[in-house]
Amino acid sequence: VKIEFYIRDDRFFGILMDVTKDMTEKKRIEQERDEDFLTGLHNRRGYFARLNEIFSKPGDLRYAAFIMIDTDDLKHVNDHYGHDAGDRYLCGMAEILHSCTAPNQLAARLSGDEFSMFIYGCESHEELQRYINEVEQKQSGYDVRFSKKITLSVKFSMGSAFYMIDGEEYSSLFK
């Protein structure tokens, strides 16, 4: 609800407007702008916008790290099983990131088969490392079914950069 007030000739006027439709449309547009339509993760634009917000409060970061991830064998999946299978393979990678139990995390599909995850607010380096290990270990048990006879495990390569050890700004950590 939006309320506007006006004073004219010693009279007080108010206008009450229902802006639900406008706000719903604005949210939909923002979601389409910031979300990868295939995986439901943030896209590059949405990811960096959220990182900007998160890094504006450095006290909340505590122990934090970036994980950069490239899915392995996407070209092979696309070439042998089709692009629909490749899309399912990418969605499998996104599900692995969604399943991470870190309470403070942000995940994105940056482009093609490149993903990133930022984990922050951990109490210790050991806790942070547990979440990173959790993501890495998920590839040895996460399968995507392409047909009744064909199932492949999602495989990926990853590396990490630690806040305050490898850099203090997200742009340098990201690099």
C-alpha positions in Angstrom: 0.0 0.0 0.0 1.3 3.5 -0.9 -0.1 6.6 0.8 0.4 10.2 -0.4 -0.7 13.3 1.5 -1.4 16.8 0.2 -2.3 20.0 2.0 -4.3 22.6 0.1 -6.1 25.7 1.4 -6.1 24.4 5.0 -7.4 21.0 3.9 -5.6 17.7 4.2 -6.0 15.1 1.4 -4.8 11.6 1.3 -4.5 9.1 -1.5 -4.3 5.4 -0.8 -3.1 3.1 -3.6 -2.7 -0.6 -3.8 0.7 -1.2 -5.5 0.7 -5.0 -5.1 0.7 -5.6 -8.9 3.5 -3.1 -9.5 5.6 -4.7 -6.7 5.0 -8.2 -7.9 6.0 -7.2 -11.5 9.2 -5.5 -10.1 10.2 -8.6 -8.2 9.6 -10.8 -11.3 11.8 -8.5 -13.4 14.5 -8.4 -10.8 14.4 -12.2 -10.6 14.7 -12.6 -14.3 17.6 -10.1 -14.4 19.6 -11.7 -11.5 18.8 -15.5 -11.8 20.1 -18.1 -14.2 16.9 -19.4 -15.8 18.3 -23.0 -16.2 19.7 -23.7 -12.8 17.8 -21.3 -10.5 21.2 -20.0 -9.1 22.3 -16.4 -9.3 23.7 -15.3 -12.7 26.9 -13.3 -12.9 25.1 -9.9 -12.5 23.0 -11.1 -9.5 26.0 -12.8 -7.9 28.2 -9.7 -8.0 25.4 -7.4 -6.8 24.9 -9.7 -3.8 28.6 -9.9 -3.1 28.7 -6.1 -3.1 26.1 -6.1 -0.4 27.8 -8.8 1.6 31.3 -7.2 1.5 29.8 -3.9 2.5 29.5 -5.4 6.0 33.0 -6.9 6.5 32.2 -7.8 10.1 29.7 -10.4 8.9 32.3 -12.2 6.7 34.4 -13.7 9.5 35.9 -16.8 7.9 35.0 -16.9 4.3 36.1 -18.4 0.9 35.3 -18.4 -2.8 35.0 -21.7 -4.6 35.4 -21.6 -8.3 34.0 -24.7 -10.1 34.1 -26.0 -13.7 31.9 -29.0 -14.5 33.9 -31.7 -16.2 32.8 -33.5 -19.4 30.0 -31.2 -20.4 31.1 -31.2 -24.0 31.2 -35.0 -23.9 27.6 -35.1 -22.4 26.3 -32.6 -25.1 28.0 -34.5 -28.0 27.0 -38.0 -26.9 23.6 -37.5 -25.2 22.3 -34.2 -26.5 22.0 -30.7 -25.1 19.0 -31.6 -23.0 21.2 -34.0 -21.2 23.8 -31.3 -20.9 21.2 -29.0 -19.3 20.3 -31.8 -16.8 24.0 -32.2 -16.1 24.3 -28.5 -15.3 21.2 -28.6 -13.2 22.8 -31.5 -11.3 25.8 -29.3 -10.5 23.4 -26.6 -9.3 21.7 -29.1 -7.0 25.0 -30.0 -5.5 25.6 -26.4 -4.7 22.0 -26.0 -3.3 22.6 -29.0 -1.0 25.6 -27.4 0.7 24.7 -27.1 4.4 26.7 -23.9 5.0 24.3 -21.4 6.7 25.7 -18.4 4.8 26.3 -19.1 1.2 25.8 -17.6 -2.2 26.0 -19.7 -5.4 26.0 -18.7 -9.1 26.3 -20.1 -12.6 28.7 -17.6 -14.1 28.6 -18.9 -17.7 28.4 -22.1 -19.6 29.8 -24.7 -17.2 31.5 -22.3 -14.8 30.0 -21.9 -11.3 31.1 -20.1 -8.1 30.1 -20.3 -4.5 30.9 -17.9 -1.7 30.7 -19.3 1.9 31.0 -16.8 4.7 30.3 -16.1 8.3 32.0 -19.3 9.6 33.3 -19.4 13.2 36.7 -21.0 12.2 38.9 -21.9 9.3 38.1 -25.6 10.1 34.4 -25.1 9.9 34.8 -23.3 6.5 37.0 -26.1 5.2 34.4 -28.6 6.2 31.8 -26.9 4.0 34.3 -26.7 1.1 35.1 -30.4 1.5 31.4 -31.2 1.6 30.9 -29.6 -1.8 33.9 -31.5 -3.2 32.8 -34.8 -1.8 29.3 -34.5 -3.3 30.6 -35.3 -6.8 31.4 -38.9 -5.8 27.7 -39.7 -5.3 25.6 -37.4 -7.3 24.2 -39.0 -10.5 22.1 -37.5 -13.3 19.9 -39.9 -15.2 19.7 -39.3 -18.9 17.6 -42.3 -19.8 16.5 -45.7 -18.3 19.9 -47.1 -19.2 22.3 -44.1 -19.0 23.3 -42.4 -15.7 26.4 -40.3 -15.2 28.0 -38.9 -12.0 28.4 -35.1 -12.0 32.1 -34.4 -12.0 33.8 -31.1 -11.5 37.1 -29.3 -10.8 37.3 -26.7 -8.2 39.7 -24.3 -6.4 39.2 -22.0 -3.5 40.5 -18.6 -2.2 40.2 -17.6 1.4 39.2 -14.2 2.7 42.0 -12.4 4.6 44.5 -15.0 3.5 44.4 -14.7 -0.3 42.8 -11.2 -0.4 40.4 -8.8 1.3 38.3 -7.6 -1.7 36.0 -10.0 -3.5 37.4 -8.9 -6.9 40.9 -10.0 -5.9 39.6 -13.2 -4.3 37.5 -14.0 -7.4 40.6 -13.7 -9.6 
